[in-house]
């Protein structure tokens, strides 16, 4: 009998640019776009850096950040200098770590979403000390688009105005635009004074300690339809299989489409601001493509905790699996925190099968060979 796979290590922090994370193929260096947006020169420059210093791809994360992988330790400082020249680097590492802000991507320049996000960015130094993964969502468009995405404090619309809502609470506090960020800082301070090692996210703190009535009372507005690859008023949306952006293809797409900027989302979609809808090798243009409902982490050998290769198998299985598919290199399940219809978990080069669950759930079958998976009926 083969030895059991080692238990994966859950990191208590996310990589940044100043504080990268070592992976199986080198450093992972995360770039956090301000207002979820890079100008075309910034995006083109990042593509060139991914080829010069990384493995030639850019990862789009479920926090709407961008990651360069495969960076050598010896090149890290040179990469930081180049990111600074592109104005993609916070001078202060502490501010970079706090700038964990999801932005509804369909905002217009200077609108409420843009104004609130910029004010929060400008006032990050006023926040108390918070856990590394603590984050915010500015979701103040006509309909909420970020309701299913991870955030601890949310600024949203209600039926008749703005609310500030703690994650884990069904209702929020009515706020004006002028007071919204003041109240956001106050709510973060309430959390910072209470949280423990077991309640490092707002929803857990709300469940454990209860939320004062002053932070509740008004229902949030309706949830909007999820975005799909298509042309839209702002430009063109393109899907990225597994959140992976091939740097060469992205560079060409930005140039050939005439885009003025790149907006990022937490849904494996990019929006080319002002860009024409043109053919795009390497990107998904059909919202019904099964790759848009398939998640796969980088897998072995790129992640030191992965117990199996993932993405080639996920590409082959995607058309064969009805519903959602998650192929995870280990039981940590980084690529998809929620359940999937079919989840495959790497174990010593083989896979365990979980139905209607997460990577860490009890499998119904163990030790499946990759070639066996291709002949299975997953219905």
C-alpha positions in Angstrom: 0.0 0.0 0.0 1.4 3.4 -0.9 2.1 5.9 1.8 -0.7 8.5 2.4 -0.2 11.9 0.9 1.1 14.5 3.3 -1.6 16.8 4.7 -1.5 20.1 2.7 -0.4 23.2 4.6 -2.9 26.0 4.7 -1.1 29.3 4.4 -2.5 32.1 6.6 -1.7 34.8 4.1 -1.8 35.6 0.4 1.3 36.4 -1.7 1.9 40.0 -2.7 4.5 41.8 -4.8 6.7 42.7 -1.8 6.0 39.4 -0.1 5.9 36.7 -2.7 5.2 33.0 -2.0 7.5 30.1 -3.1 5.9 27.5 -5.3 7.1 24.5 -7.2 8.2 26.5 -10.2 9.6 29.6 -8.4 8.1 32.7 -6.7 4.4 33.7 -7.1 4.3 37.5 -7.3 0.9 39.0 -6.9 -0.1 42.4 -8.4 -3.2 44.1 -7.1 -4.7 46.4 -9.7 -6.2 49.6 -8.3 -9.9 49.9 -9.1 -9.6 46.5 -10.8 -8.0 48.3 -13.7 -4.7 48.5 -15.6 -4.2 51.0 -18.4 -3.2 49.4 -21.7 0.5 50.4 -21.3 0.5 48.8 -17.8 -1.2 45.6 -19.0 1.2 45.4 -22.0 4.1 45.9 -19.7 2.9 43.3 -17.3 2.7 40.8 -20.2 6.3 41.6 -21.1 7.4 41.1 -17.4 5.6 37.7 -17.3 7.7 36.6 -20.2 11.0 38.2 -19.0 10.8 37.1 -15.4 8.1 34.4 -15.1 6.8 31.4 -16.9 5.0 33.3 -19.7 1.5 33.3 -18.1 -0.4 35.6 -15.8 -2.9 34.1 -13.3 -6.2 35.8 -12.6 -7.2 35.1 -9.1 -10.7 34.8 -7.5 -9.8 38.1 -5.7 -9.4 39.8 -9.1 -5.7 40.1 -8.7 -3.0 39.1 -11.2 -0.1 36.8 -10.4 3.2 36.1 -12.1 4.5 32.6 -11.5 7.9 31.0 -11.9 9.9 34.1 -10.9 13.5 33.3 -9.7 14.4 34.6 -6.3 17.4 36.3 -7.8 15.1 38.3 -10.1 12.6 39.4 -7.5 14.1 42.9 -6.8 14.5 43.6 -10.5 10.9 42.6 -11.1 9.8 45.0 -8.3 11.7 47.8 -9.9 9.9 47.2 -13.2 6.5 47.0 -11.5 7.2 50.3 -9.7 8.1 51.9 -13.1 4.7 50.7 -14.4 3.0 52.2 -11.2 1.8 48.8 -10.2 3.6 48.6 -6.9 2.7 50.2 -3.5 5.8 51.8 -2.0 4.7 50.6 1.4 4.3 46.8 1.8 1.8 47.3 4.6 -0.5 49.3 2.4 -0.2 46.6 -0.3 -1.4 44.0 2.1 -4.4 46.1 3.1 -5.4 46.9 -0.4 -7.6 43.8 -0.6 -10.6 45.4 -2.4 -13.1 43.8 -4.8 -14.7 46.2 -7.2 -17.8 45.7 -9.3 -16.1 45.8 -12.7 -18.9 47.6 -14.7 -18.4 51.0 -13.0 -18.1 54.2 -15.1 -15.1 56.6 -14.5 -16.0 58.9 -11.6 -19.2 57.2 -10.6 -20.2 56.2 -7.0 -18.3 52.8 -7.2 -15.1 54.6 -8.4 -15.4 57.4 -5.9 -15.9 55.1 -2.9 -13.1 52.7 -4.0 -10.7 55.6 -4.4 -11.5 57.0 -1.0 -11.0 53.6 0.6 -7.6 53.3 -1.2 -6.6 56.7 0.0 -7.6 55.9 3.6 -6.1 52.4 4.0 -3.6 53.6 6.5 -6.5 54.4 8.9 -7.6 50.8 9.1 -6.8 48.8 12.3 -4.5 45.8 12.1 -6.6 43.1 10.4 -6.0 39.4 9.4 -4.1 38.9 6.2 -7.1 37.7 4.1 -9.6 40.3 5.4 -11.1 42.1 2.4 -13.7 44.6 1.2 -16.2 44.8 -1.6 -17.5 47.9 -3.3 -20.6 46.7 -5.0 -22.7 49.8 -5.7 -23.8 49.3 -9.2 -27.6 49.1 -10.1 -27.4 45.3 -9.2 -25.0 43.5 -6.9 -22.4 41.5 -8.8 -20.1 40.5 -5.9 -22.6 38.9 -3.5 -21.1 35.4 -4.0 -17.5 36.5 -3.7 -15.5 36.6 -0.6 -15.4 39.9 1.3 -15.7 40.7 5.0 -17.2 44.2 4.7 -19.4 45.2 1.8 -20.7 48.6 0.6 -23.8 47.9 -1.4 -27.0 49.5 -2.7 -30.3 48.9 -1.0 -33.7 49.7 -2.5 -33.3 53.4 -1.6 -29.7 54.2 -1.0 -26.3 52.8 0.3 -25.7 50.3 3.0 -22.6 49.0 4.8 -23.0 45.3 5.5 -20.9 42.9 7.5 -20.4 39.5 5.9 -22.5 37.0 7.7 -25.3 39.5 8.3 -28.4 39.5 6.2 -28.9 43.2 6.5 -26.7 46.3 6.7 -26.5 49.8 8.0 -27.8 52.8 6.0 -25.0 55.2 5.1 -24.5 58.2 3.0 -21.6 58.4 0.5 -19.9 61.0 2.7 -20.0 58.7 5.7 -19.6 55.3 4.1 -15.8 54.9 4.5 -15.9 56.4 8.0 -18.4 53.7 9.0 -16.4 51.0 7.1 -13.3 51.9 9.2 -15.4 51.8 12.4 -16.9 48.4 11.5 -13.3 47.1 10.8 -12.3 48.5 14.2 -15.2 46.6 15.9 -14.0 43.4 14.3 -10.3 44.1 15.1 -11.0 44.5 18.8 -12.9 41.1 19.0 -11.4 38.6 16.5 -9.5 35.5 17.7 -7.4 32.9 15.9 -10.7 31.0 15.3 -12.7 34.0 14.1 -10.3 35.7 11.6 -13.1 36.4 9.1 -16.1 38.6 9.6 -18.8 36.0 9.1 -17.3 33.8 11.9 -17.0 36.8 14.2 -20.6 37.7 13.6 -21.7 34.1 14.3 -19.6 33.9 17.5 -20.1 37.4 19.0 -23.3 38.7 17.4 -23.4 42.0 15.5 -24.6 45.1 17.2 -28.0 46.3 16.0 -26.6 49.6 14.7 -24.9 47.7 11.9 -28.1 46.0 10.7 -31.6 46.8 9.5 -31.7 47.4 5.8 -31.9 44.7 3.1 -29.4 44.8 0.2 -30.6 45.3 -3.3 -31.1 42.6 -6.0 -28.3 40.4 -7.3 -27.5 40.8 -11.0 -27.0 38.1 -13.6 -23.5 36.8 -13.8 -21.3 38.2 -16.6 -20.4 36.1 -19.6 -17.9 36.5 -22.5 -19.4 39.0 -24.9 -19.4 42.6 -26.1 -20.7 45.1 -23.6 -21.1 48.8 -23.2 -17.6 49.2 -21.8 -15.8 47.0 -24.4 -15.4 43.2 -24.6 -15.4 40.5 -22.1 -13.2 37.4 -22.6 -13.0 34.2 -20.5 -9.8 32.7 -19.2 -9.7 29.0 -18.7 -8.6 28.2 -15.1 -7.9 31.9 -14.7 -4.8 31.6 -16.8 -3.9 34.4 -19.2 -1.2 33.5 -21.8 1.0 36.6 -21.8 1.8 36.5 -25.5 -1.8 36.1 -26.6 -3.0 38.8 -24.1 -0.4 41.2 -25.4 -1.7 40.7 -29.0 -5.3 40.9 -27.9 -4.9 44.2 -26.2 -3.1 45.7 -29.2 -5.3 44.3 -31.9 -8.6 45.1 -30.1 -7.6 48.8 -29.6 -8.4 48.5 -25.9 -7.5 51.5 -23.7 -7.4 49.5 -20.4 -7.8 46.0 -18.9 -10.3 45.4 -16.1 -10.1 42.3 -14.0 -12.9 40.3 -12.3 -13.0 37.5 -9.7 -14.8 35.3 -12.2 -12.0 34.3 -14.7 -13.2 37.1 -17.0 -11.3 40.1 -18.3 -12.9 43.2 -19.7 -11.0 45.0 -22.4 -12.1 48.6 -22.0 -13.0 50.1 -25.3 -11.8 46.9 -27.1 -13.4 45.5 -30.1 -14.8 41.9 -29.9 -12.2 40.1 -32.1 -11.1 36.4 -32.4 -8.9 35.6 -29.5 -6.8 32.4 -29.5 -6.1 31.3 -25.9 -9.3 32.9 -24.5 -12.9 31.7 -24.1 -15.5 33.6 -26.2 -18.5 31.4 -25.6 -20.3 31.5 -22.3 -21.5 27.9 -22.7 -18.0 26.6 -23.0 -17.6 23.9 -20.2 -14.2 25.4 -19.3 -16.1 28.4 -17.8 -17.5 26.1 -15.2 -14.3 24.1 -14.6 -11.8 24.9 -11.9 -8.3 23.5 -11.7 -5.3 24.7 -9.6 -1.8 24.7 -11.2 -1.2 21.2 -9.9 2.0 19.2 -10.0 4.8 20.0 -10.5 4.0 23.7 -10.2 2.7 23.5 -6.6 4.8 21.7 -4.0 1.7 20.4 -2.2 0.0 19.0 -5.3 -0.2 15.3 -5.6 -1.2 15.1 -9.3 -1.2 17.0 -12.6 -4.5 18.9 -13.0 -5.1 21.2 -15.9 -4.6 18.8 -18.8 -6.9 16.4 -17.2 -9.4 19.1 -16.5 -9.4 20.2 -20.2 -10.1 16.6 -21.3 -12.8 16.0 -18.7 -14.7 19.3 -19.0 -16.9 18.3 -22.0 -17.6 15.0 -20.3 -18.9 16.2 -16.9 -22.4 17.7 -16.6 -22.4 20.7 -14.3 -19.4 22.0 -12.5 -16.0 20.3 -12.3 -13.1 20.9 -9.9 -9.8 19.2 -10.3 -7.6 19.8 -7.3 -4.0 18.8 -6.8 -4.6 18.3 -3.1 -7.3 18.3 -0.5 -6.8 22.1 0.2 -8.9 22.9 -2.9 -7.4 26.4 -3.6 -9.0 26.7 -7.0 -12.6 26.4 -5.7 -13.6 27.0 -2.1 -17.3 26.0 -2.7 -18.7 22.7 -3.7 -18.8 21.4 -7.3 -20.9 18.7 -8.9 -17.7 16.6 -9.5 -14.5 17.2 -7.6 -11.3 15.2 -8.2 -8.6 15.4 -5.6 -5.0 14.4 -6.3 -3.5 11.6 -4.1 -0.1 10.1 -5.0 -0.6 10.6 -8.7 -4.2 9.3 -8.7 -7.5 10.9 -7.9 -10.3 10.6 -5.3 -13.8 11.4 -6.4 -16.1 13.7 -4.5 -19.7 14.2 -5.7 -21.6 17.4 -4.8 -18.8 18.6 -2.4 -15.5 20.2 -1.8 -11.9 19.0 -2.1 -11.7 18.2 1.6 -14.9 16.2 1.8 -15.2 12.4 2.0 -14.7 10.9 -1.4 -17.0 8.2 -2.8 -14.2 6.6 -4.8 -10.4 6.6 -4.2 -7.3 5.9 -6.2 -8.7 6.5 -9.7 -6.1 6.5 -12.5 -6.2 9.4 -14.9 -7.0 7.0 -17.8 -9.9 5.6 -15.8 -11.4 9.0 -15.4 -11.7 9.4 -19.2 -14.1 6.4 -19.4 -16.3 7.1 -16.4 -19.9 8.2 -16.5 -20.2 11.2 -14.2 -23.9 11.7 -14.4 
